């Protein structure tokens, strides 16, 4: 028989906006994420002394993991820094956001910086 047609991805549940939750998500593995930032500094840019940043938006799921399909680079000084930020988020773990004591999916926006950035 012919191979089955790919099934459409299940729709992702909507993520709450940060201002609607009682407890915002907090990073639970800061040291690991700091190491991931250093490890993912684009080598050619690091070796050339080029610093940069990336601002990303993503969803933190109820279990505190980042939903990889939700990651969006909002802006980056160079594309390589946006790609690096996506890789860093694979290592991130959060204490989930809560509403009425229940863990909920929530949108988060954050920035990562490589090298020295003024302002």
C-alpha positions, 0 to 999 in steps of 0.5 A: 500500500502507498505510504500514509499521508502525513497528518497535520500537527495537532494545534498547540494550546494557547499560551497565557500572557504573562500578565494573566498569571498569578505566578510567572515562570522562573528559570530553574537551571540558571547555571546550565543555561549560562553554560549553554549561552557560552557554549553556543556563542557562534565561533566565527563571531566569538573569534572575531570579537563580535558581540551580539544579542537575540530576543526570543518569544516562546511558550513554557509548558505546564511541565516547565519545558520550552515548547520548541515549536513555539520559539520565535526570534523577535530580533537579533543583531545577527542571524547566528545569534538568533539560531544560538538562542534557539539552541540555548532554549533547548536546555532551559527548564522553568518552574511553570507559571501558575493560575489558581495554583495550577501549572499553565502554559505561558508565553515568555519573552527574553534576551540572550547576550554574547560578549559585551553589549552596551545598553 
